[in-house]
Amino acid sequence: MSLLLLILLPACAIHVQERILRHRAESLLDDIRSLELRKANFADAQNVFQRWKRWAKYDGECTEAHCAIRISLQDFPFDLPEKYAWRMSWPRHASMVIGGHPAQVIAEVFVDNGIVWGKEYDIAVLSPTYSGAPGLASIGDYTVIGTAESRSRFSEWEWNAGGYFHPNYSIVVPSVCEVCVTTMVKFTPYADSKDMNRLMQFDFSCLTRWKTCRMPVDIMPVAWNEHLADKARMAATPTLPECGGDRIELIGRDSENAAIVDVMSIVANRTRPASDHDGYQDFDLRLAMRIKRAEFWDVGTDSNVRFYESQARLVGSSGLDSIRAGIRLIALFRNGQVDGVTLEECGALPFTPENLAIVTRGAQQDHAAFLPDREK
């Protein structure tokens, strides 16, 4: 009888606290979803902090100019080792033996200049070994993760994951994690709030149900199904959209750097690789004015930049042959060093008031690029 009680009491305690965690996680998601990006303000973020202050903390100093709030919820198989600095995983494994679902929920809110510009919500649930899990997750315990987070701009990886179908959000399913399976929703502050709320849906039964959640579809079914639909559309439309005004605005948002440059000289003869129709030409460019970042390049100094045909097709109908010394261009490029400038696809276009307005409009959507003294 005593042995039975020793098993039943911890099992009951674990399942009760899992239901408490689920209720809190659902309430926290409601609060995070209620903060509409670019519309919610510092006071709204502070109200959320006050409701969750037992589990919340600030990352550094919190002011109206900048405030980062982090709210962490977790069950005691996660909490005990951290609270008492136990460097061991047995509480989590013991919980799983008696039907527990060790889990952690993290939410973050970011305020800049009095406005909520960013938010994030993550759920991680520990799962036992499962042979059907992709990659190396099947060799032992692994974590099923669902994430929804804002981005000031998209990486090429996020754009190619389906962002060109819906340019203000992207659904990414990483394949490189060795100990997890994940569904990740990325959205910009300009995404429609209906899209954000639809995709920020999590199956909270993963925290309490008898059958363990094992795959990405289990924790974020709405996002996962849209990811599959995007994959099918990409298979049917394998090429990216042609360069145009809308596309240039998005490249202006997503490029690390944007600048106005003057073509000073052609460095070498044009190269046309036999195996690659996308030939290239090197040019010396002088930075005339920054549009976004490009702090590593001093105004008035020259840099050697390689243009590929596909990057120059907006300059003129003859592509690379349209670029000559003396013309002014708008350059959209990656990298953070003057000797390694890499243009974006369609990353060079003629300098005109119309093109400058399009690129500037896109660059301004990358609000984090204009924040002082912080990671961009």
N, C-alpha and C positions, 0 to 999 in steps of 0.2 A: 504493500500500500504506500509506504513512504517513497519507494522508488518511483511508483507511478505519479505521485504528487510532484516529485522532483522533475519529472518530464512535462507534466501537464501545466504546472504553474508558469514556467518560463515560456512554454508554447502559447499559453493564453496571453501572457504579458506582451509577447512580441506581436501577436496579431492585433491586440488592442491598440498598441502604440502605432502600428502600421495604418490603422484606420484613422487615428488622430493625425498622422502625417499626411494621409491622403486628403483629409478635410482641409488642412492648412494649405497644402499644395494647390488645391482647387481655388481656395480663396485668394491666395497670392497671385495666381494666374489672372483672376478677374481684375485685381488691382493693377497688374502690369499692363494688361490689355486696355484698361481704361485710360492709360496715359498715352494720348494721341500725339505722335511725334510732330514737332514744329508748332503744336498748339498748346499742349500742356506746359505749365510754367514751373518755376522754382517752388512756389507754394504747393502746387499739386504733388510734386515729388516729395516735399517735406511731410505732407499728410500721409503718404504711403510709408515713409520712414517711421513716423510716429506710431502707425498701426502695427508695424513689425519691428519696433525698436529692440525687443528682446532678442531678435535674431539678426538684427541689421547692424552694419557698421559703415563708416565713411572710409574711403580710400584717400587718405591725406586730409587736407583742410577742405571743408565744405562751405562754399560761398555761392552767392548768386552768379558770380562770374564763372565758376566751375565747381561742380559737385559730382562725385561718383559714389553711388550707394550700392552696397552689396548685401543681399539677404540670403542666408543659408539655412536650410532646413534639412535635417537628416535623422534617421532612426538611431537607436542607441548602439546597434552593432557597428555603425560608423562613428557615432559620437564618443563612445567610451574610449577607444584607443587614442583618439585625438585629445580628449579632455585630460587624460592621465598619461599622455605621452608613451603609451604602449606601442612599441614597434612590432606589432604582431597582428595577424589577420584572423586569429582563431575565433573572435566574437562573431565575425561575419559568416565564417564557415559553419559555426555551431548553429547560428540562426537559420541558415539554409537547410540544415539537416532536419529541423523540426518545422519546415514549411515557410520559413521567413523569406522576405524579399528585401535584403539590405539595399537602401536607396538614399539618394541625396538629391535635393532640389536647390538650385541656385538661381537667383534673379538679380539683375543689375539695372540701374537707371543712371543715365548720364545727362547732366545739365550743363549747358554753356550759354553764357550771356543771358541768363534768366529763363532759357527755353529748354525743354526736354528734347534733345537731339538724338538720343540713343537709348536702347533698352535691350535686354536679353533675358531669356528664360530657358533653363536647362534641367532635364531630368536624367538621372543615371541610376539604373537598376542592375544589381549584380545577378548574373545567371549562371547556373551550373553548366558543366561540359555538355556540348550539344554537337553531334556529328554533322548536323545540317547547317551549322553556322559557316559563313564564308571565311576564306583565308585561314589564318592560324588561330582564330578564336575557338576552334573546335578542340584544341589540345588541352584546354583546362577552363577554369572559371573565366568568364569574360563579362564585359559590361554592355548593356543595351542602353544607348544614349539617344535622346531626342533634344534638339537644340533649335531655338528660333532667336535670331539676333540681327540687329541692324548693322548696316555698313554705310560709311560715307561714300564709298565707291566700290565697284566690283573688280576683283582680280580677273585675269584672262580665264582662269579655271572656272570661276563662278559664272562668267559671261557665257562660256561654252557649255556650261551645264544646263542651258536652256534659257538663260537670261535674255537672249534676243527674241524670244517669244513674248516675254513679259519683262521689260527692261528694268523694272524696279523691284523685282524679287527673283531669286534663284533657289532651286532645290538641289542640294548637293548630297551625294551618298559616297563618302570616302571609301576607298578600297585598300588603303595602306595601313590601317590600324591592326596591330597584331593581337590586341587583347580587347577589342570592342567591335560592335556593329553600330552604325550611326545613321540617322537622318538629320540633315541640317537645312534649315530654312534661313536664307539670308535676304534681307530686304533693306532698301534705302529709306530715308525719312520721307521720300516723296511717293512711296507706295500707297495705294488706296487702302484706307483703314479697313475696308471690308475684306480685301485680300489678306491683310495682316491677321485679322481676327480669325478668318477662315483657316489659314495655315497654322496659326498658333493654337492648334487643337491637339491635345495629348490624351491618350487613353490611360486615365489614372487607375484603372483596374489593374494595371501592371504592378501597382503597389500593394494590392490586397488579394488578388484572385488566387485560386488554388493552382491553376496551371501557369507556370512561369512564362513571362514574356521573353522571347528568344531572338526575334528578328526586328529590323527597323520598322516594318509595317505594323508590328504590334504596338509600338509606342506612339507613332505619328501616322495613323492610317490615311488621313486626308492628304497630307504632304506626300506620302509614299505613292499613293495612287496618281497624284498629279505628276510626280517624277516619272512614273512609268509612261504616262501619256506624253510627256515631253520627249522621252527617249524614242517613242514611236514616231513622233513628228520629226525629230532630228534624222531618224533613219530614212524617212520619206523626203526630207529636205536637207541633204547633207552639207550644202554650201551656205555660208553666211550671207546675209542680205548685202546687196550692193551698197557702196558708199553713197550717202545722201545726207540731207540736212539733219534728219533725226539721228542717223548713225553718228554723224560728226559731233552732235551735241553730247551723245553718250560717251564717245571717246574723249571729249573734253572733260567729262566728269570722271571717267575711269583711268585716264592716263595719270601717271605720277607727276608729270611735268608738262607745262604748256608755255610756249614762248613765241615771240616774234623774232625772226632771224633774217639776216641779209646774206645772200649767197655771194661769197667773195671770189671764189675761183673753183674750177674743176681740177681735182687733184690728179687724176689718172684717166686713162682711156676706159671707156665702158667695157665691162666684162659680161659676156653672155655664155654661161656654162652650158655645155652641150646637153647635159642631163637635166638641166633646170631652166625652164623658160623665164624664170624670174631673175633676170640679170640685174647687176648692180653697178653703181657709180659712186665714187667718193667725192665729197665736196668740202671745202672750207666754209664754215658758217660763222657769222658774227652775231652774238646775242644783242639784239636791239632793245628788247623789253620783255620782262617776265609777265606772264598771264597767271600762272600758277606754279608755285614752288621754284624749281630750277635754281635754288640758292647756291649750288656748287659751281655755277657758271657765272662768272663776272660779266656784267653788262659792258659791252665794248670790246670783249676779247673773242678770239677765234677758236673754233674746235673743228676737228675733222670728223665728219659724219658720213656714214655709208647709207645710201638710199637704194632700196630694191624697187623694181618696177611696180610691184603691187602697192608700195607705199607712196608712189608718186603719181598714181593715175588720176588724182583729182587736180594736179597742177595744170595739166593740159592734155589734149587728145593724144599727143605723142609721148606721154609718160615722162621717162627720164630725159628724153631729148628736149622736153619743155623747160627743163631747169638750166639756167645759164647764169653766169656772173652778172651781178647788178640787180637781180630781182629780189623782192621781199616775200617771205613765206611765213605761214603760221606752222609751227612744228609741235607735234604732240608725241611725247616720247617717254620711255621708261628709264630706269637706272638712276643712280645718284652720284655719278662721277663724270667729269667732263670728258674723259678719254674713253668712255664706254656708252655713249648715247645710242640708244636703239629706238628707232621710230616705231610707232604703233602702225598696225595695218591701216591704210588710208591716212597715215599720220602727217602728211605734208599737203598743204593746200594754199592757194594764192592768198596773199594778204589783201582783203577787201573789207570795207566796213560791215558788209553783210556776214562774211565768214567770221570776222572778229566777234560780232554780236552772238553768233551761234556758239562759238567755242567758249566765250566768256560766260554765257548762260549755263552751259554744261559745267564749266569749271566751278562756278559758284555753288552748284549743288554738292560738290565735294567740300562740305563746310569744314571738315577736320583739317584740310590742307591750309586753312587760313587761321588756325588757332595758334597762338604764340606759345613757345616753350613747352610743347607737349608732343608726344609721339603722333606722327601723322600717317 
